[in-house]
Amino acid sequence: MKRVFLLTLAIISFTFNSQAQDIKFGFKGGINLATINGNDVGDQIDGRTGFHLGTVLQLSILETFAIQPELLYSAQGTDDIDLDYINIPVLAKLKFAKFFSVETGPQFGFIVNDGFKNATEGLQDVSFLEAETFDFGFAFGGSVEYNDFFMQARYNLGLTEIINGRDGKNSNFQISVGFYIF
């Protein structure tokens, strides 16, 4: 049984290695249009315009399919609640034409900074809200590539309650530009 497993693993590895078209590594950045959605959020919430910045790796498996993990710093939350994350989306990328592709997959977020804006005192610690340190979500969008440059539009739907005991989840629309260095 162990030999069959190892043989299968070796065949799969050789298959992926022989079919791999290329590996691309680069940088990207852009704008976030973020908010928090849920029953406990209220109607008077304003979204936060933030940014994201990080790295992207594209691993082509087939000519029309790639896996694209990213490592991003992302400023999210609302106008009153700042939630900054290190996000790691792992996307399946389906290429429809030479320049156009769609992408979808899970996103793992780790909070690195949080704060609550009080009108009289400025930015305060949001720990009293018991913000969750981990956010799991689902991302989907599209991209256009030309040579080593690309533009992306993506929606990130949070699936985790970000404040313990309250129905509120991240919602983030991103527009990005980037380039591959190799």
Backbone as a ProteinNet text record, in pm:
[ID]
protein_1_A
[PRIMARY]
MKRVFLLTLAIISFTFNSQAQDIKFGFKGGINLATINGNDVGDQIDGRTGFHLGTVLQLSILETFAIQPELLYSAQGTDDIDLDYINIPVLAKLKFAKFFSVETGPQFGFIVNDGFKNATEGLQDVSFLEAETFDFGFAFGGSVEYNDFFMQARYNLGLTEIINGRDGKNSNFQISVGFYIF
[TERTIARY]
82.8	0	87.1	192.2	282.8	351.5	389.9	455.7	361.1	235.3	136.7	118.9	111.4	97	217.6	338.3	459.8	471	434.7	437.7	337.3	217.2	116.2	163.6	221.2	274	384.1	472.8	581.3	526.9	428.8	369.7	302.7	228.3	163	267.1	373.3	479.5	543.8	577.7	639.2	542.9	414.6	315.1	306.2	296.9	288.6	416.6	532	658.3	672.3	628.8	644.2	544.2	430.1	329.4	341.2	422.6	433.3	488.6	415.6	457.3	558.9	528.3	620	579.4	670.2	646.1	672.6	577.1	592.4	585.6	671.3	671.5	668.4	586.7	579.6	519.1	488.6	434.2	305.3	216.9	91	47.9	-37.7	-94.3	-220.6	-300.1	-422.6	-510.7	-634.1	-731.1	-831.1	-871.6	-975.9	-1098.8	-1213.9	-1341.6	-1405.7	-1382.4	-1415.7	-1531.2	-1600.4	-1703.9	-1723.9	-1816.3	-1854.4	-2003.8	-2043	-2183.7	-2232.1	-2359.5	-2418.9	-2537	-2609.7	-2729.6	-2699	-2581.2	-2547.4	-2470.6	-2461.4	-2379.6	-2457.7	-2580.1	-2658.2	-2658.9	-2744.9	-2762.8	-2673.1	-2617.7	-2545.3	-2394.7	-2352.9	-2210	-2156.8	-2041.4	-1975.5	-1854.7	-1831.9	-1718.5	-1585.8	-1480.3	-1344.7	-1276.2	-1217.1	-1132.8	-990.3	-934.3	-799.5	-712.7	-610.6	-518	-473.6	-411.7	-345.8	-215.5	-118.4	15.1	80.2	146.1	211.3	270.7	286.9	351.6	252.9	285	201.3	292.1	250.2	322.4	222.5	255.7	166.8	236.5	177.3	232	143.9	188.1	109	115.9	0.1	-10.2	-34.4	-126.3	-157.4	-151.6	-163.8	-162.3	-279	-390	-509.2	-542.3	-454.9	-484.3	-359.5	-375.5	-264	-315.2	-224.4	-250.3	-177.4	-247.4	-188.3	-201.1	-100.7	-99.2	-45.1	-94.7	-50.6	-26.5	52.8	77.4	58.4	-48.3	-87.8	-109.1	-66.4	-109.7	-234.4	-343.3	-470.5	-538.8	-566.6	-636.9	-786.8	-860	-1002.2	-1079.7	-1207	-1291	-1397.8	-1423.3	-1521.9	-1460.4	-1541.9	-1494.8	-1458.2	-1524.6	-1501.1	-1413.8	-1402.3	-1324.8	-1215.9	-1091	-977.1	-936.9	-937.3	-893.8	-792.1	-667.2	-560.3	-515.6	-502.5	-476.4	-353	-294.1	-207.7	-297.5	-330	-418.4	-337.7	-378	-315	-423.9	-456.2	-547.7	-472.5	-535.8	-480.7	-584.8	-555.1	-655.2	-628.5	-735	-729.5	-758.3	-671.1	-680.6	-706.1	-817.7	-856.2	-840.4	-753	-721.4	-809.5	-893.1	-984	-922.8	-835.8	-769.5	-626.6	-548.7	-409.4	-396.1	-490.9	-479.5	-577.7	-683.7	-791	-801.6	-829.5	-850.7	-946.9	-1008.6	-1089.8	-1019.5	-1041.8	-973.4	-1067.9	-1052.9	-1136.4	-1065.1	-1097.3	-1038	-1051	-999.9	-1008.4	-908.5	-941.2	-849.8	-839.4	-717.3	-689.6	-633.9	-696.4	-653.9	-614.1	-504.8	-453.7	-444.6	-517.7	-523.5	-389.5	-341.3	-214.2	-233.6	-348.2	-374.4	-525.3	-574	-715.4	-732.6	-834.8	-861.9	-1001.9	-1055.1	-1189.1	-1176.8	-1238.3	-1231	-1343.6	-1303.8	-1397.4	-1390	-1502.2	-1503.8	-1427.1	-1423.4	-1355.6	-1213.4	-1181.9	-1051.1	-963.3	-1008.6	-927.6	-932.1	-824.4	-819.8	-792.8	-879.4	-867.5	-850.6	-805.1	-791.3	-930	-944.5	-1073.9	-1083.2	-988.2	-986.5	-1111.3	-1176.4	-1299	-1408.9	-1396.9	-1492.9	-1459.5	-1344.5	-1297.2	-1290.1	-1215.3	-1197.6	-1126.2	-1176.2	-1113.8	-978.8	-882.7	-748.9	-736.6	-835.5	-831.1	-960.3	-946.5	-1062.1	-1049	-1150.2	-1153.4	-1257.5	-1222.6	-1316.2	-1297.9	-1370.8	-1370	-1351.7	-1260.4	-1229.9	-1263.7	-1314.4	-1336.2	-1325.5	-1273.7	-1256	-1197.2	-1139.3	-1079.6	-954.4	-875.3	-752.8	-724.8	-651.7	-605	-453.7	-381.5	-235.1	-184.5	-78.1	-9	140.1	212.2	354.6	370.4	443.8	465.6	380.2	282.5	195.2	54.9	-15.1	-151.5	-237.9	-368.8	-471.1	-573.5	-621.4	-717.7	-833.7	-949.7	-1065.7	-1114.6	-1135.5	-1168.7	-1261.5	-1351.5	-1436.6	-1398.2	-1376.5	-1343.3	-1461.1	-1521.1	-1636.2	-1590.9	-1594.3	-1558.1	-1665.8	-1624.7	-1719	-1713.9	-1619.9	-1599.7	-1652.7	-1720.8	-1758.5	-1630.3	-1612	-1485.1	-1484.8	-1603.1	-1612.5	-1688.5	-1623.3	-1675.4	-1817.7	-1908.9	-2045.6	-2136.5	-2086.7	-2169.3	-2167.1	-2280.9	-2290.9	-2235.6	-2108.8	-2042.6	-1927.3	-1926.7	-1824.1	-1762.6	-1634.1	-1564.8	-1624.3	-1626.9	-1667.5	-1572.3	-1503.2	-1396.5	-1387.7	-1399.8	-1378.7	-1241.8	-1158.7	-1022.2	-1000.1	-927.3	-876.3	-725.2	-653.4	-508.3	-437.5	-314.1	-221.4	-93.1	-21.4	101.2	188.7	302.6	397.5	475.3	518	601	746.7	835	977.6	1047.3	988.4	1036	925
-119.1	0	125.2	121.4	235.1	258.3	150.6	161.9	220.2	177.8	229.6	380.1	421.6	563.7	642.5	595.3	664.2	667.5	557.6	553.9	653.6	658.3	753.6	896.9	925.3	1058.5	1096.1	1003.4	1029.5	1056.8	980.1	1000.2	1137	1172.8	1304.1	1415.3	1402.3	1503.7	1519.3	1408.4	1415.1	1473.7	1440.2	1493.4	1644.5	1695.3	1839.9	1908.5	1848.2	1908.9	1913.8	1811.3	1808.7	1900.1	1927.4	2012.2	2158.2	2188.6	2326.3	2415.2	2520.9	2613.2	2713.5	2774.6	2871.7	2909.4	2976.9	3031.4	3180.6	3258.9	3404.1	3455.4	3552.5	3616.3	3766.7	3835	3978.9	4049.6	4175.7	4263.1	4326	4358.2	4421.7	4515.9	4607.7	4700	4759.4	4819.1	4878.7	4931.8	4956.2	5018.8	4915	4930.5	4849.4	4936.3	4884.9	4944.9	4845.5	4866.5	4766.7	4813.1	4715.6	4741.2	4614.2	4619.9	4503.3	4482.7	4361.7	4328	4231.4	4243.6	4150.2	4211.5	4128.3	4172.8	4266.7	4254.8	4336.6	4462.8	4495.3	4608.7	4739.4	4740.2	4863.6	4925.8	5024.4	5088.3	5209.5	5265	5391.1	5371.9	5256.8	5227.6	5276.8	5338.4	5383.2	5295	5262.5	5179.1	5251.8	5177	5231	5216.3	5323.1	5316.7	5298.4	5182.6	5150	5108.3	5032.2	4987.7	4845.5	4783.4	4654.6	4657.2	4581.4	4580.5	4447.4	4385.3	4259	4189.4	4058.3	3976.4	3876.1	3830.8	3733.6	3630.2	3505	3395.1	3320.7	3304.3	3231.8	3104.9	2990.4	2859.6	2797.8	2801.6	2746	2594.2	2530.6	2385	2338.5	2404.1	2380.4	2514.8	2512.8	2638.3	2728.7	2669	2746.6	2747.1	2691.5	2682	2707.8	2787.9	2817.5	2826.6	2805.7	2830.3	2959.6	3050.1	3180.7	3214.4	3181.9	3229.2	3372	3447.6	3585.2	3609.9	3709.9	3754.4	3905.5	3953.5	4093.8	4157.9	4282.1	4367.1	4438.5	4435	4488.1	4570.1	4698.2	4788	4775.7	4720	4691	4749.6	4714.7	4760.3	4855.7	4958.6	5060.9	5197.7	5300.6	5435.9	5452.7	5378.1	5389.6	5279.4	5166.5	5053.5	5018	5035.2	4997.7	4854.6	4769.6	4630.8	4605.6	4591.5	4568.5	4423.3	4359.4	4216	4184.4	4070.6	4000.9	3894.1	3909	3815.9	3724.4	3598	3497.6	3430.9	3488.5	3418.9	3311.6	3197.8	3089.9	3064	3113.6	3119.1	3019.4	2962.2	2885.2	2984.4	2986.6	3085.9	3013.8	3044.7	2984.2	3089	3059.2	3154	3124.5	3222.2	3206.6	3252.1	3344.9	3398.2	3433.3	3477.7	3508.5	3616	3710	3822.3	3819.2	3739.1	3744.6	3615.2	3628.4	3510.5	3543.6	3439.2	3451.3	3372.6	3415.3	3352.7	3341.9	3233.8	3212.3	3119.3	3134.2	3046.6	3101.3	3026.8	3069.6	3180.7	3255.4	3358.2	3345.1	3348.8	3338.2	3472.4	3533	3664	3660.2	3729	3737.5	3884.9	3925	4065.9	4110.5	4225.4	4279.2	4413.5	4478	4607.3	4628.2	4678	4711.1	4836.2	4911.3	5033.7	5083.4	5160.6	5217	5368.1	5437.4	5583.5	5643.4	5715	5788.7	5934.6	5997.3	6133	6232.9	6213	6309.8	6269.8	6141.7	6095.8	6037	6031.5	5974.9	5823.3	5760.2	5614.7	5548.5	5457.9	5387.6	5238.3	5167.8	5022.2	4960.4	4863.8	4799.4	4666.1	4637.9	4507.7	4484.8	4592.2	4574	4510.1	4518.8	4453.9	4307.1	4264.3	4127	4087.6	4165.8	4135.8	4002.4	3920.5	3791.2	3812.7	3728.2	3742.6	3672.4	3590.2	3515.5	3538.7	3559.1	3578	3482.8	3401.4	3311.8	3363.5	3362.3	3411.6	3344.2	3395.6	3342.4	3459.5	3446	3553.1	3508.9	3601.7	3573.5	3703.5	3690.8	3809	3774.3	3874.6	3856.6	3940.3	3907.1	3983	3991.4	4094.8	4117.5	4131	4054.7	4057.9	4099.6	4177.5	4211.4	4211.4	4122.2	4100.2	4072.3	4154.1	4130.5	4220.1	4288.1	4376.5	4317.1	4345.1	4295	4392.2	4381.4	4453.6	4350.6	4368.8	4274.8	4349.7	4287.4	4330.6	4206.8	4221.4	4104	4143.7	4051.1	4067.6	3961.3	4004.6	3914.1	3911.9	3796.9	3779	3707.3	3776.4	3714.6	3618.2	3503.5	3402.8	3386.9	3454.9	3445.2	3570.7	3553.9	3670.3	3735.3	3863.5	3927.4	3988.3	4006	4051.9	3945.1	3888.4	3774	3800.4	3709.6	3716.4	3809.6	3870.3	3962.2	3920.6	3937.9	3903.5	4018.1	4008.3	4106.6	4039.7	4049.5	3982	4081.5	4060.3	4147	4136.3	4247.8	4256.4	4356	4314.1	4397.3	4382	4493.6	4496	4557.5	4490.1	4535.1	4560.7	4666.7	4693.1	4702	4621.9	4609.3	4630.1	4674.6	4674.1	4609.6	4544.9	4479.3	4442.8	4385	4342.5	4222.1	4140.3	4024	4060.9	4021.7	4048.8	3930	3811.4	3692.9	3592.5
0	0	0	80.5	88.1	-46.4	-114.2	-245	-349.6	-346.2	-441.2	-420.5	-294.7	-264.2	-314.5	-287.4	-330.9	-483.1	-548.8	-694.7	-753.6	-697.2	-743.1	-723	-608.2	-579.7	-678	-709.8	-805.2	-945.5	-988.5	-1121.5	-1130.6	-1026.8	-1026.1	-1029.7	-952.8	-950.5	-1087.1	-1151.5	-1284	-1386.9	-1375	-1468	-1456.1	-1332.6	-1313.7	-1358.3	-1330.2	-1370.7	-1522	-1590.3	-1735.4	-1804.9	-1740.1	-1802.1	-1761.8	-1662.8	-1616.5	-1726.6	-1757.3	-1861.9	-1808.8	-1694.1	-1638.2	-1497.1	-1429.4	-1296.9	-1305.8	-1257.3	-1258.1	-1114.8	-1083.8	-952.5	-972.5	-893.4	-909.6	-790	-813	-709.4	-759.5	-663.6	-699.9	-589.4	-625.1	-528.2	-585.4	-498.3	-548	-437.9	-475.2	-387	-335.5	-210.2	-147.8	-125.2	-157.8	-120.1	-24.5	105.4	206.7	294.7	352.1	451.2	533.2	625.6	705.5	684.8	646.6	623.6	730.3	768.2	862.8	935	1008.6	1079.7	1194.8	1256.4	1372.5	1336.6	1209.4	1166.7	1170.7	1125.7	1122.4	984.6	968.5	838.3	817.1	921.9	911.5	898.5	855.2	843.9	709	712.4	590	564.1	439	401.7	418	410.1	420	285	237.8	119.4	168.5	138.2	183.3	65.9	96.8	-7.2	22.4	-75.5	-56.7	-135.3	-85	-143.7	-110.1	-209.1	-178.7	-298.9	-283.3	-385.5	-443.9	-564	-634.1	-700.3	-695.6	-759.2	-846.6	-973.3	-1065.1	-1111.3	-1077	-1112.4	-1219.9	-1343.3	-1453.3	-1450.3	-1443.5	-1445	-1588.6	-1654.8	-1795.6	-1867.7	-1996.9	-2072.2	-2033.3	-1991.3	-1957	-1808.2	-1724.3	-1581.2	-1498.3	-1391.9	-1301.9	-1158.8	-1064.6	-923.3	-888.7	-818.7	-790	-641.3	-560.4	-422.1	-416.4	-320	-301	-152.5	-121.6	15.5	15.4	83.4	72.9	209.2	222.9	333.4	283.8	362.2	314.9	424	394.8	486.7	460.7	558.2	543.3	660.2	671.6	780.9	733.3	815.9	782.3	807.1	790.3	817.1	964.7	1053.3	1197.5	1255.9	1188.1	1240.3	1140.1	1181.3	1096.9	1128.1	1026.7	1039	928.5	966	869.2	878.8	763.7	756.9	673.7	701.6	607.1	545.9	419.5	349.2	258.3	256.2	170.3	86.9	-29.4	-119.2	-198	-218.5	-301.3	-410.1	-529.3	-634.8	-746.2	-797.6	-921.7	-1033.4	-1132.7	-1239.9	-1371	-1435	-1562	-1672	-1767.8	-1874.7	-1996	-2033.4	-2146.4	-2277.3	-2271.5	-2390	-2349.7	-2443.5	-2414.1	-2306.1	-2301.6	-2209.7	-2093	-2099.6	-2000.4	-1921.1	-1790.5	-1706.5	-1593.1	-1537.7	-1416.9	-1307.8	-1183.4	-1070.7	-952	-877.1	-760.4	-663.1	-535.6	-435.8	-295.1	-197.8	-58.4	-26.7	77.8	127.3	278.7	329.1	471.1	517.9	618.6	666.1	812.6	844.3	980.6	1018.4	1121.9	1158.1	1217.2	1173.4	1223.4	1291.9	1270.7	1332.8	1336.6	1449.7	1458.6	1543.2	1512.6	1587.3	1559.9	1656	1645.4	1648.9	1553.6	1548.8	1632.1	1735.4	1818.6	1774.6	1750.8	1695.9	1782.1	1913.2	1999.4	2034.1	2028.9	2074.6	1965.4	1842.1	1734.5	1734.4	1688.9	1675.2	1810.1	1851.1	1978.6	1954.1	2056.2	2049.8	2037.7	1947.7	1925.6	1999.7	2087.7	2154.4	2238.4	2284.6	2361.6	2277.4	2146.9	2057.8	2035.6	2084.8	2068.4	1921.4	1844.2	1702.1	1686.2	1596	1568	1499.7	1531.3	1473.2	1338.6	1302.3	1176.6	1098.7	969.9	882.3	763.9	742.7	627.7	530.5	401.5	302.3	168.4	71.8	-63.7	-159.1	-253.8	-348.6	-490.3	-570.2	-711.9	-790.8	-913.7	-996.7	-1131.2	-1194.5	-1326.2	-1340.7	-1441.6	-1466.1	-1615.5	-1649.5	-1785.2	-1777.4	-1862	-1863	-2000	-1998.2	-2121.8	-2090.9	-2156.8	-2127.8	-1978.8	-1906.9	-1764.2	-1675.2	-1730.5	-1653.9	-1646.3	-1535.1	-1521.8	-1442.4	-1464.3	-1388.5	-1342.3	-1219.1	-1162.8	-1098.8	-1099.9	-1022.4	-948.4	-817.9	-736.5	-622.7	-587.8	-470.5	-368.8	-244.7	-134.8	-37.7	-22	65.5	191.7	305	432.2	478.1	529.3	577.9	729.5	793.7	937.9	1006	1120.4	1200.7	1249.9	1219.1	1253.6	1392.9	1452.3	1589.9	1666.7	1765.9	1839.4	1889.9	1854.5	1902.9	1825.3	1718.1	1639.2	1493.1	1426.9	1285.2	1201.4	1168.3	1083.5	1011.4	879.8	799.1	701.6	671.4	577.2	437.5	369.4	229.7	164.9	59.2	5.1	-146.4	-218.4	-362.5	-387.2	-467.3	-493.4	-641.8	-669.8	-804	-791	-870.6	-856.2	-988.6	-978.4	-1091.2	-1041.3	-1132	-1090.7	-1207.6	-1174.3	-1277	-1226.6	-1320.3	-1290.2	-1315.2	-1221.3	-1242.3	-1306.5	-1295.5	-1369.6	-1379.6
[MASK]
++++++++++++++++++++++++++++++++++++++++++++++++++++++++++++++++++++++++++++++++++++++++++++++++++++++++++++++++++++++++++++++++++++++++++++++++++++++++++++++++++++++++++++++++++++++

